Amino acid sequence: MGVRNVVILNRDQAKREIAGVGADGAGVRWMAPKAVHRVLKITGLSPRQANIIKQEMLGKGGDAAVARGVIDCSAEKSDVLVMGTVKQIEAMTVKLKMQPFGLPAVAGQIREVLCALEGRRPFRLDCRGKTLPIGFRTLVMGILNVTPDSFSDGGRFHDPGRAVEHALRMQEEGADIIDLGGESTRPGYRAVDAGEELRRILPVLTRLVRELDIPVSVDTTKASVAARAMEEGAHIINDQWALRGDPEMARVAARYGAPLIIMHNQHGTEYRDLMGDMVEYFRGSLALAREAGISRDRIIIDPGIGFGKTVEQNLEVMRRLKELDCLGLPVLLGTSRKSMIGKTLDLPVDQRVEGTAATVALGIASGVDIVRVHDVREMVRVARMTDAMVRTGPAEGCPDG
């Protein structure tokens, strides 16, 4: 006889474990939701809403933590921490749909998050004629900065010929995407206008789209630059301000049917709730995308390591990357050679490859789909090894109902 713990993250894993003890098929399906435990945070509820959720969860055998002032309604608002199995929480949402006070909408959001947490189905992303296999393995995005003041390569690829050679080399080393940028975003960087940015990237882009077999993304916050890049054949838009820096960016992405990477960013480092604020930021940008007609299944999110965050906050985001699963979207992680690594290890930019490798491995273990890196050959190896340990095949996705 022996006793041990089993880690179960979703229904698919639960079904495998339950079937493994010899349960029959009907029992596997019935018990799986009972084997998956979730903790969901709901923010900004009224005391009446919080009370009902608390009572419904208690009635289903789970629980919900609410503010002290909820019972006597002395609290104006309350966050709620719902704790229970998927079975209990789903049963609670059925009851919420029959309640007044805006609770059917809350039930809908809970169901969306429960569905997202079951895992993302692998799919093939159409990048304007080229295809990326999202979720089958970790994809590696090679960084190509054609700026004179890049923080990591000191402008080594400002010359178009050298830039194209480097891109071809990264493709040979295993890159799945080349990310072309013409404006530095290093701390204290000098902004450039759209004309200068285009002068930097166009001589390189026109050759890359002819000579590379893999997609090229354009790293820009300017809609006019993105539009011209699309006209020249770029495949993906990588927007470091998540449609908030230029009001025309969403319309450009919609017009050209380009996949869109939206990165979390902000001025300053003040947060009420770090991960909660990031999720709400993404939801705001997703709303802008939806209004412009951009399909949600063409969007990738980036937590923005190194942007609007202290070193400690960057490290916290790395620890909590899985909390972005609630959005149900592919995640790109860009940590390569960043100051978080330099300050943690007290190392200069050219000695951060091992630190980068650690962040890449942790990111993949936390479910990210794409890693954006300078050292392609080394990080492809890290990605393949980590994939071999953590990828167990596609999840079954969200059940109907």
N, C-alpha and C positions, 0 to 999 in steps of 0.2 A: 504494500500500500504506500502511496505517496501523494503529497499535495503540492501543487505549484500554481502560479498565476498564469493567466493567458491574456494577452493584449489583443483586444478586438476593437477596431476602429470604425467598422461599417457593417452593414448587413451581409455583404458578400463574405467577409471573413467569418462572421457569426455562423453563416450557413455551413461553411467548410468545417468549422470546429464542431458544430452540433452533429453534422453528418458523420464526422470522424468517430464519435462515440457509438454510432450504430443506430441513431434515431431514424424513424421512417420519414419519407418525403414530406408528408403532411405536417409532422411534428417539427421538421426543420423549418418550414415556412412559417409556422405559427410561433415558434420560440425565438426566431432570429431577432425580431425587434425588441425582445426582452433582454437580449444579451448586449445591446449597444447602449451605453450611457452617454447622455449629453448634458452639458451645462450651457445654457443660453442666456445672454444678457439682453434685456429689453430696456430701453431708456425712455425717460420722459413720460411715464404713464401717470394718470390721475390716481388718487387714492382709491377711487371706486374701481377702476380697471385693475389696479394692483391687488386689491382685496379679492376680486373675483378669480383672478389667476391663482392667487395663493390657495383659495379654498378648492378650486377645481384640481389643482395638482395634489393637494393633500387627499382629496377624494379618490384619486387614481393611484395612491401609494407613493407618489413622489413628494416634492416640496418646492417651495419658492421663497427666497429671501427677499424681504421688502424693507423699506425704511421704517424706523420706529414709529413715525407719526402717521403711518397709513391706517392703523386700526381706528384711531379717533379722528382721522381726517385733518390732523393738525399740519401735516405735510402738504405743501402745494403740489409737488410732483415727487415721483419715486422711480428709481431704477429698480428692476426686478431681476433676480438671478433664478432662473428656472432650472431645477435639478431633477432628472429622472431618466428612465429608459425611453428609447424611441417609442415604444408601445404606449407608455404613460403620457408622453407629451403629445403624441398624435391623438390619443383619446381626449385629452384636454382641449385640443384645437377643435375637435368636433363640437364640443359643448360651447366653446367661444363663438363659433359661427352662429349660434342661436341666441346670443346675448346682444343687448343694445350697447350704447356708450362707445361705439367705434371698435368694439372687440372683434367683429368679423374681419376687419382689415388687419388687426394684429395677428389673428389666426392665419391669415394668408401669408404674412411675412414669415411667421414661424415655419410654416410648411415649406416655403421657398428655401429657407436656411437648412432645414432638415434634409431636403432634397440635395442641396449643394454639398452637404457634408458626407453624402454617400459616395462621393468621388466623381471625378470628371471622366466622361467617356473619351477615349482617344478618337481623334478625327483628323482629317486632312484639310488643312487650311489653304484655300486658293489665294495665292498672292499675285493676282493679276497675270495669270498664265504660268506661274511656277507654284509648286506645291510644297507645303511643310507638314511633316507628320507630327502633329501635336499630341503628346501623351504616350506615344509608343516608346520613346527614349528621350533622354535629355538632349535638347538642341543647344549648340554652341554658337553664339553670335560673336564674330570677330570685330574688334573696334578699329576703325580707320579714321583717325583725326587728321584732317588736312588744314590744320591751323598752325600759325607760327608760335603759339603760346600754350600748347597742350600741356597739362600738368604732368603727364606720364612719359611722353616720348619727345618732349622738347622741340616739337615741330619738325621731326625727322622726315615726315611724309608730306610736308608742305609742297614739295615738288610733285607734279602729277605723275611723272614717269615712275618715281620711286613708290608713290602711293599705289599705283596699279600693280606693280611688282609685289608689293607687300600683301595686297588683297589676294592675288593669285597664290602666293605662298600660304596664306591662311586657309584658303580653300583646299590646297593640297594637304595641309595639316589636319583637316577634318572639320573646318568651320561649315555650319549649315546656313549662315546668314552673314553678310557683311554690313556693318552699321557705319554709314558715312556721315561725318559731322564736320561742319565748317565754322563753328563758333565754339570757343572754349567756354566751359562752365566751371572752371576751377575757381576756388575762393579768390575774390578780388579781380575776377576776369573783366576785360574791357568788352562791352557789347559792340557788335558791328551791325551795320544796316543790312537790309536784304540784298542790296546790290553787291556788297563786298562778300557776303556769304555765298551768293551764287557764283561769283567770280572764282571762289576757292573750290567749290564742289563740282561745277559743271564739267570742267575739263577731265576730271576723274570719273564722274558718273557716266558720261557718254561712252567711255571705254569699258567701264565695269559691266554695264548692261549688255555689251556685245561679247565680252571675253569670259565672263563668269557663267558657271552653270547654276549657281545658287542665287537666291533672292538678295536684293540690295535694299536696305532700309535707309531712309534719310532722317537724320537726327536733327530736328529743327523745331523751333517754337513759332515760326512765322508761316502763315498760311500762303503767302506769295511764293516763298521758297519751296514749300511742299508742293504747290501746284506746278511750278516749273519743273521740279524734280519728277513729278508724275508724268508730265509731258515728255520728259527725256527718257522715261522707261523705268523709273524706280518702282519698287514693288510694295513697300511698307512705309508708313509714317510713324516715326517715333517722337512723340510730343512730350517734352519734359514738363509742360504745364497742363497736361491733361485737358486740353480744349479750353483752358481758362486764360491763357496768355494772349490769344488772338481769337476774337469772336468769329472769324471766318474759317478757322481750322476745321471745325466739324463739317461745314458745308463742302470743303475741299475733299476731305476723306470720303464723304458720301458721294460726291460727284464722280470720283475716280474709282470707287469701289475698292479702296485700299484697306487692307488690315491696319489696325491702329493700336499702337502701344501708348497707354496713358500712365504717366508716372506721378506718384505722390510728391508734392512740393509745396512749400509755403515760405513766406518771409518770417523769420524769427523761429524760435524753438519752443514756444509756449503751447501746451496741450492741456485740455481738461482730462482726456482719457486717450493716451497715445494711440492704441490700436483702434479704439472706437472712433476717434476722430479721423483716422486714416480711412476706415471703412465708409464713414459718412462722406468723406471727400470723394472717394471713388463713386459712391452712389450718385453724388451730385454731377460728376462728369459723365456717368452713364446716362443720366437724364438728358444732358445736353446732346449726347450722341443719339439717343432715341428720338429726340425732337428733330434732329437733322436727317433722320432716316438711316442711320448706321445700324446694321444688324448687330445684336449683342454677341453673336457667335464669331464676329470678326475682330473682337477687342481682347487685348492682352493687358494685364495690369503689372505695374512695376512699383514696389514699395519705396523706391527712391532713397536707397542707402546713400548717406552723405549730403542729402538735400533737406534743409529745414530741420535738422536734428543734431543734437550733440553726440559725442562719441558714445556716451552711456545710452542715449536713446537709440542710436544705431544698433548697438549690441542687444538692447531689449527687443527691437524689431526682429533681429535675427533669431532670438530665442523663441519668438512668438509668431513666426511666419505662418504656421498652420492656421492661425486665426483668420487669415485672408481666405481660407477655404469657403467661408460663408457666402462669398460672392459667386462661387461656382465658375470662375474664369481662369484661363491659363495665367501663370505668373512668370514674369521675367525678373531675374535678379542680377543687379549690376554692382559688384563689390570690388572689382579688379583693381588692385594696387591703391585702394582709397585710403584716406587719412585715418579711418577707423582702424585699419590694419597697422599703418605706420605709427600711430600714437599708442596703440596697444603693445606693439612689439619694439617700439623705439627704433624703427628702421626707415631708411630713405626709400624713395619710390622704386629704385631699381633692385631692391632686395625684399620685395613683398610677395614673391611667387608662392612660398609655402603658406603664408597667411591667407592669400587668395584661395589656394587649394582647400584650406580648412573651411572657408566660407562657402565655397562651391559645394563641397561634400555635404555640409550641414544643410544648405539650401535644398539640394536634391532630396536628402532624407526628409525634409520638411514639405516636399511636394512641388517644388518649382519645376517649370517645364523648359525654361530657356535660361542659360547663363551668359552674360555679356562680359567678355574677357579680352585682355591684351595678349596673354600667353596661350595661344590656341592649342598648340601641340600638347603642352603639359595639361591643360584643363580638359581637353578631349579625353586623355587617359584617366584623369580623376573622375570625369563624368561616367565613362564606361564602367569603371570599377564600382562606383557608387550605385549605378543603375543595376549592376549584377546583384548587389546586396539588397536593394530596397524595392525594386520593381517586381511585382508578383503577377502582372497581367492586368487587363482592364477590369475596372469595377463594373458591376451590373447596372449601376446608375440608380436613379430614383424610381421607386415603385409607383404604379398608377394609383390614383385616388387622392 
